[in-house]
């Protein structure tokens, strides 16, 4: 991608504030052109900061530069995935801050500098985002690459990287004269920031001198959001790695506070031990998390998406005509229930046309705008079950024949080390070759990323989600679809438990004992309800599109989510009826 399309370097502005929330995330999706995210976690972080900028909240964010990006996906005709890096140069597009700090990793000093991006909201308020970078001449060659690869390398690389994010990020903020009131750890990757804060709390004395009051003082500053509903998804490192990389002093403290679990340093336990407020990312995920960590109080704040980012251009024009303040007040989307259904349908037709144009450009396959189109796009992990739709291929073929056509658009990357995920991609593409015909067309779109995701969630007719319960912590792609009037057909997991109103915002695939039974429920919904509605009752279909926006789009957004964080997590002592009335120090003046 040409650098000419990237954001230009930003002129320096004074840093430093004593009344902010510091938001730490391993990945943040800032713009489509900056490859600093892999998927849902990073997009959520970016959407959170976009909403904070719109609302005028006093936040500063910390992440890593990821100079090599995540990866670009390449697929052969047989569905074999390969990867190439996405190198970019922060110094060409971001503003470099002056401080260079140093932390000790594996008995070596590691120098860290930072680059700043200013995210501007609809009211002109700016959220600074700091990208940490270890690519400095004074660093050991092993350390210069620590901020290169997102989720790359082995366990040693990951632990060193998390030390840079957590401890280095806390030190950078201190050097920039920030004194945050709250530190928000978005997943456990940043949990080591608590060690740096504790060191500040005891004025640089040895960590063994930290007492219960010191630890409690740090706990009162920290909040933690966990996103992972399975034990294997939580970062764990051996005691040997902790001793060697973090050092004996830090390891002794982590052992003392109970951060080792089953003999391993568990970053989730570090965050749990040091946080006064912990939340999962949906109601169901809160329940799952409490079962995983029963000794902790874990709340739930359901994720959202940034409405202004994920609403397709044609739909935005409709909202601008009827709900002129919807960007500042997402709750106004509730009043979409009064928008003429024909305008929503016409806007969706424009979005579908944009998607079909992109499909033809990318694959050469020509899809028809009058044919029902299913969208399935997400990380290619086995629990997402992208092949469930093909449990009975002949039944799918018969549906296409009986209703005069069916189109399915797939997309999704597998992590480079996830061989089962790669195998699932190959299986979907193999089936697409076997089953595609004039009436049934199946495409798998290469290199799922921001722009393609927006085209899919805006342009398909229904959003399909088939995770194995209870492994979907939240999911946000269906929320993006809802903003565009696209209903979901989904397993009742993650956010959909809260967003589902049968026949009003979409349909629920029944939770059954076997995958085949769940596939049968999926087929029955398509055969008996969804396809007949679309092809035979267009007025009712348009009504569902409108209610999907009004009921789901107005709620499952990051503005509502952030209001809950402000009231329940960041500043629970302040009563906040609506974001516009947030007092200092929460709201920027």
C-alpha positions, -999 to 999 in steps of 0.1 A, spaced: 0 0 0 13 34 -9 26 57 19 8 85 1 -25 72 14 -13 71 50 -19 97 77 8 124 77 31 131 107 14 151 134 29 183 148 40 180 184 15 188 212 23 190 249 19 157 266 11 150 303 -20 150 324 -28 140 359 -65 133 353 -67 106 326 -73 69 320 -43 51 306 -55 23 282 -31 -5 274 -36 -29 246 -11 -52 227 -29 -42 194 -49 -12 183 -65 -8 149 -60 29 143 -65 32 105 -69 7 77 -34 16 64 -15 10 97 -11 -28 101 -10 -27 139 -38 -52 147 -46 -88 140 -84 -89 144 -111 -85 170 -91 -74 200 -73 -47 181 -104 -35 163 -122 -33 196 -94 -12 211 -94 11 181 -132 15 183 -130 22 220 -106 50 214 -126 64 186 -156 65 209 -136 81 236 -125 108 212 -161 114 201 -172 116 238 -144 139 249 -131 114 275 -96 120 289 -77 89 278 -42 81 266 -34 47 250 -3 26 249 6 -2 224 35 -15 204 47 -3 170 46 -37 153 70 -26 126 63 -58 106 26 -56 111 6 -88 115 6 -106 81 -10 -105 47 -28 -137 38 -22 -155 4 -44 -184 -7 -38 -208 -35 -67 -222 -55 -66 -252 -33 -69 -230 -2 -33 -233 11 -25 -203 32 9 -185 31 19 -153 48 40 -122 41 48 -94 65 34 -59 63 63 -37 71 57 0 78 77 29 92 63 47 122 88 75 117 73 84 83 37 88 95 38 95 133 53 121 156 83 110 177 83 119 213 116 128 230 118 106 261 138 74 258 134 52 288 151 19 297 139 -13 314 159 -44 323 150 -76 305 171 -107 309 198 -87 328 201 -63 298 190 -27 295 164 -23 268 159 12 255 124 22 244 111 52 226 76 61 215 57 75 185 24 93 189 -8 92 168 -35 117 177 -70 102 172 -96 130 167 -132 126 175 -163 142 159 -161 171 184 -124 177 178 -112 161 210 -80 142 207 -69 109 222 -31 104 220 -19 68 212 17 59 220 34 33 200 64 18 218 95 10 198 127 -8 207 144 -5 173 172 16 187 209 14 179 219 11 216 198 -21 220 211 -57 217 200 -71 183 177 -95 201 159 -65 217 157 -43 186 131 -67 171 109 -69 202 83 -44 188 84 -59 153 59 -88 152 24 -89 166 19 -124 182 51 -136 166 81 -155 179 83 -181 207 74 -178 244 106 -159 253 98 -133 226 63 -129 239 73 -125 276 100 -99 266 74 -81 244 49 -80 273 75 -66 295 81 -38 270 43 -31 267 36 -32 305 67 -20 323 79 1 294 45 17 288 42 27 324 77 42 324 70 61 291 38 77 305 58 87 336 85 103 314 58 122 295 45 136 328 13 116 329 -1 106 362 -31 85 353 -59 80 378 -68 46 362 -48 20 342 -70 -2 320 -54 -35 309 -72 -46 278 -63 -83 281 -35 -97 302 -7 -88 278 -1 -55 297 -3 -70 332 34 -63 340 26 -26 341 16 -33 377 52 -42 385 64 -8 372 37 10 391 46 -8 423 82 2 418 71 38 415 49 34 446 79 23 468 102 50 452 125 25 435 132 5 466 136 -33 462 102 -50 454 106 -73 485 100 -42 506 65 -37 491 38 -44 517 1 -50 515 -7 -13 516 16 -7 486 0 -35 466 -35 -23 475 -25 12 463 -17 -2 429 -48 -24 429 -69 7 434 -55 22 402 -60 -8 379 -89 -23 361 -88 -54 338 -108 -67 309 -105 -104 301 -115 -115 266 -106 -152 267 -132 -179 277 -108 -209 276 -78 -215 298 -54 -222 269 -60 -186 257 -43 -170 287 -6 -163 284 15 -186 306 52 -188 310 75 -212 329 92 -203 361 125 -206 343 114 -181 318 102 -157 345 135 -160 364 157 -156 333 137 -128 315 121 -108 343 147 -115 369 147 -130 405 133 -98 421 102 -95 399 97 -133 399 98 -134 437 71 -107 439 49 -125 413 52 -157 433 44 -138 466 11 -123 452 -1 -157 437 5 -150 400 18 -185 395 -8 -211 387 -1 -248 382 36 -240 382 33 -214 355 34 -176 355 -1 -167 344 -6 -131 331 -43 -132 337 -36 -139 374 -11 -110 375 -39 -87 362 -65 -102 385 -44 -98 417 -37 -62 409 -71 -50 397 -100 -35 418 -125 -41 389 -125 -70 364 -149 -76 336 -157 -100 308 -170 -88 275 -205 -101 274 -231 -113 299 -223 -150 291 -186 -144 291 -188 -129 326 -205 -161 338 -178 -183 321 -150 -161 336 -164 -164 371 -164 -202 367 -128 -201 355 -117 -178 383 -142 -184 412 -121 -166 438 -125 -132 420 -155 -109 414 -158 -105 377 -185 -83 361 -196 -80 325 -195 -51 301 -206 -62 267 -184 -51 238 -196 -27 211 -184 -13 178 -178 23 167 -210 33 148 -194 60 127 -167 36 115 -187 5 107 -219 20 91 -216 18 53 -215 51 34 -250 47 19 -265 39 53 -247 68 69 -264 91 44 -298 78 55 -289 83 92 -276 118 84 -310 128 69 -332 114 96 -310 113 127 -285 142 123 -268 137 157 -264 100 156 -226 101 155 -224 121 188 -253 102 204 -255 66 192 -286 60 212 -304 82 186 -302 51 163 -331 38 184 -352 62 163 -343 44 131 -376 26 138 -392 57 122 -370 57 90 -389 46 59 -381 10 53 -376 16 16 -347 40 23 -329 14 44 -334 -12 17 -321 11 -10 -291 20 10 -284 -17 16 -287 -23 -21 -259 2 -26 -237 -15 0 -244 -49 -16 -234 -35 -50 -201 -23 -35 -194 -58 -20 -202 -76 -52 -180 -53 -72 -151 -61 -48 -158 -98 -50 -155 -97 -88 -123 -76 -86 -108 -100 -61 -119 -134 -74 -134 -130 -109 -167 -145 -96 -198 -125 -105 -225 -125 -79 -260 -113 -84 -276 -85 -64 -310 -101 -64 -297 -134 -48 -297 -140 -11 -261 -137 2 -248 -152 34 -217 -136 51 -192 -156 72 -160 -138 81 -139 -142 112 -106 -156 124 -102 -191 111 -101 -209 144 -116 -244 147 -141 -234 174 -156 -209 149 -167 -239 129 -167 -224 94 -176 -257 79 -209 -262 99 -229 -248 70 -216 -277 48 -226 -305 72 -251 -317 46 -239 -303 12 -268 -318 -8 -293 -300 14 -275 -267 7 -276 -274 -30 -313 -282 -28 -320 -249 -10 -303 -230 -38 -323 -249 -64 -356 -245 -46 -353 -208 -39 -337 -198 -72 -303 -190 -59 -279 -188 -29 -246 -170 -25 -221 -174 3 -191 -151 10 -164 -164 33 -132 -147 46 -108 -152 75 -71 -157 84 -56 -185 103 -27 -177 127 5 -188 109 10 -215 136 -26 -227 136 -25 -258 113 -61 -269 122 -73 -234 113 -55 -236 80 -70 -270 73 -104 -255 79 -98 -229 52 -87 -256 28 -118 -275 35 -141 -246 29 -124 -238 -4 -124 -274 -15 -162 -276 -8 -167 -243 -27 -151 -258 -58 -172 -290 -55 -205 -273 -48 -205 -240 -68 -229 -239 -97 -250 -213 -115 -275 -214 -85 -250 -219 -56 -220 -197 -56 -194 -198 -28 -164 -175 -26 -135 -173 -1 -121 -138 -1 -83 -136 6 -67 -113 33 -96 -105 56 -89 -70 71 -106 -37 80 -118 -27 45 -130 -61 35 -147 -66 68 -166 -34 63 -177 -44 28 -190 -78 41 -208 -66 72 -225 -38 51 -233 -58 20 -245 -93 28 -281 -102 36 -276 -122 67 -246 -126 90 -238 -162 100 -220 -171 132 -216 -207 143 -191 -209 172 -190 -239 196 -205 -227 229 -192 -212 252 -160 -203 233 -173 -170 218 -164 -144 244 -183 -117 226 -179 -113 189 -184 -80 173 -188 -86 135 -225 -92 140 -228 -59 157 -213 -42 127 -237 -60 104 -266 -48 127 -257 -12 122 -262 -18 85 -296 -35 89 -281 -70 84 -297 -95 108 -278 -124 123 -283 -161 121 -262 -173 150 -255 -198 178 -266 -183 211 -232 -174 224 -213 -142 231 -232 -110 225 -260 -127 205 -276 -139 237 -283 -103 245 -291 -91 209 -313 -119 197 -350 -113 193 -363 -141 171 -377 -128 138 -370 -92 148 -332 -88 149 -324 -122 135 -326 -159 144 -310 -183 168 -295 -216 159 -305 -240 186 -280 -253 211 -280 -291 205 -260 -321 216 -242 -327 183 -228 -306 155 -251 -323 130 -282 -314 151 -270 -278 152 -264 -279 115 -300 -292 111 -313 -262 131 -293 -239 108 -308 -256 77 -343 -255 91 -341 -218 97 -328 -211 62 -354 -234 45 -385 -226 66 -380 -190 77 -351 -169 63 -351 -177 26 -390 -177 23 -390 -142 41 -363 -128 18 -377 -141 -15 -415 -141 -8 -421 -114 18 -398 -85 10 -418 -60 31 -414 -81 62 -377 -85 54 -372 -48 52 -390 -44 86 -365 -68 101 -336 -48 87 -350 -16 103 -356 -32 137 -321 -47 136 -307 -12 134 -330 3 160 -327 -24 186 -291 -37 181 -273 -8 164 -284 16 191 -271 -5 219 -241 -26 208 -218 3 202 -186 15 219 -203 47 231 -227 27 253 -198 4 263 -176 33 274 -203 49 294 -205 16 313 -167 16 318 -168 52 331 -197 45 356 -188 9 367 -150 6 362 -131 38 359 -150 62 382 -178 42 400 -180 69 427 -194 94 401 -230 91 390 -231 96 352 -266 96 337 -252 103 302 -217 109 287 -224 146 280 -227 153 317 -195 135 328 -177 159 352 -140 165 355 -117 146 356 -134 122 332 -145 146 305 -121 168 287 -128 206 289 
